[in-house]
Each structure stands twice: as C-alpha cells, then as structure tokens.
Amino acid sequence: MKFVQHSVRLPLTLSKALQRAAQARETSTYALLQQCVRVGIASLSDDQTAPQLTAEIAQEIGALAARLAHVERLTERTLFVACAAYTYARAAAGPSADQSKLTQAIQDAFTRQIKLAGDS
C-alpha cells in the first residue's frame, strides 16, 4: 500500500475534541484522525462499512458497560466497608457485642444506605 501525505487544518475546538477522543481510546491523535477520515469517506460513498462501524460501536458500549459495572462494585464495596467501620466504632464505644450481632448490624446499615441511595 502506498501512502500519500495530506495536511489537514482543524479548528481548535475540533482539534481538542480529537485529542480527548484519542486519549480516551488510548491511541494517537494521528491514528484516530486516519480512522475518522476512513469512516467519513465510507459514509459519504455509502460503502458497506456500516456493519463494521456498528460492531465497533457495540464493542465500545460493551466496554463502557463493563467499566460501569466495575465502578458499581467498587462503590458498593466502599459503602459496605464504611458501614462496617461505623458499626465497629459504635460497638467499641459501648458494651462488647458478639460477632453475629455486629455482622447483622453491618448488613442492616448497608441495606439502609443502599435504600437511601435509591438502588434497592
């Protein structure tokens, strides 16, 4: 394949958007610009790249869904640890309680916080 060099002038806002998109995809600005040109020309020429583009969009949505699920798990775990710390601190201030009562109090506090967050 033989390459031809072209100079492209972009408005500053479009250049910044391209740089942010390249960083989000962990690729170079030039590689993303080449991809944008390919997809743009294909869309103008009604090329049969729509299934490929659809697959790429679906892949990106899947990656976002996986990241969102990971963040949800981390947030839920953080909330659980905070409830455990709160319950142990309450138990340390008063008479000592057995482990099963503390565990139940942790679960109760966790359930209350989940309900308050609207995720029940």
N, C-alpha and C positions, 0 to 999 in steps of 0.2 A: 504494500500500500504506500502510495506516495502522498506526502503531506504538503499542504500549501499554507503559508503563513498569512494571516489577516490581522489587521489592527482593529480593535473594537473600542469605541468610546462609549462609556456608560455614564448616565447621570450619577451624581454622588449617592443619592438615596438608593438607587438600584445596585450600585457597587457595594454599599454597606449591606444590603439585603442578601446579595450573592455571597459575601464573606461570612455572614452569620449562618446562612444555609450550609455553606461548605464546612464550617466548624461543627455544626450540628451533625452532619453526616460523616465527620472525621475524614474529609478528603480535601484536596487542594482546590483553591478557587478556580484555577485553570481547568482542572478535570470537570468540575461542576459546570463551568461555562461551556465546555465542549458538549456535555450531556444536554444542557439547555438548548444549544444550537441544534443538536440532532433531533431532540423531541419537538422543537419548534418547527423545523423543516418538515419532519414527518407529519405533523398535524396540518401544516399548510398543503402538503401534497396528498393528503388522505391516504398515506401509506398504511400498511397493515401492522403498525406497531402498537395499536390500541390494546391488544391482549397483553403485550409485554409491559406497557405502561400500567395497565390495570393490575397486573401481577406485582409490579413494583410498589404501587400504592397499597395494595393489600399487605405486602410484606412490611411496609413502614407502619401501617396501622397495627399489625400484629406485634411489631417491636414496641410500639407505644403502649399497647395493652399489657405486654409483659412487664415493661418498666412501671406502669401504673400499679399492677398487682404487687410488684416488689415493694413499692413505696407504701402501699396499703398494709402489707405485712409488717414492714418496719414501724410504721406508725402505731399499729395495734400492739406490737411487742413493747414499744416505748411506753404506751399507755399502761400496759399490764405491769411493767416494772415500776412505774410511778405509783400505781395503786398498791403494789406490794410494799414499796418503801413507806408509803403513808400508813399502811396498816401495821407494819412492824414498828414504826415510830409511835403509833398510838399504843401498841401493846407494851412497848418499853416504858412508856410513861406511867402505866397503871400496873395492876397485879398481873403476874405472868399467866398466860393462857396456853392451852395445849396447841400443837401444830395443826390439828384438823380444824379447830375453830379459827385460827389465823388464816389458813388456806381458804376457808369458806368466806371469811371477811374480805380477803383479797378478791375472790371471784365476785362477791357482791359489789364491791367498789368498782371493779372492772365493768360489770354489767351496767351499773348506774352510769358510768362515764360513757359507755357506748350508746346508751339510750339518750343521754344528754346531747351527744354528738349527732343524733338522728340516724345512726347506722344500724338500728336494731332490726 
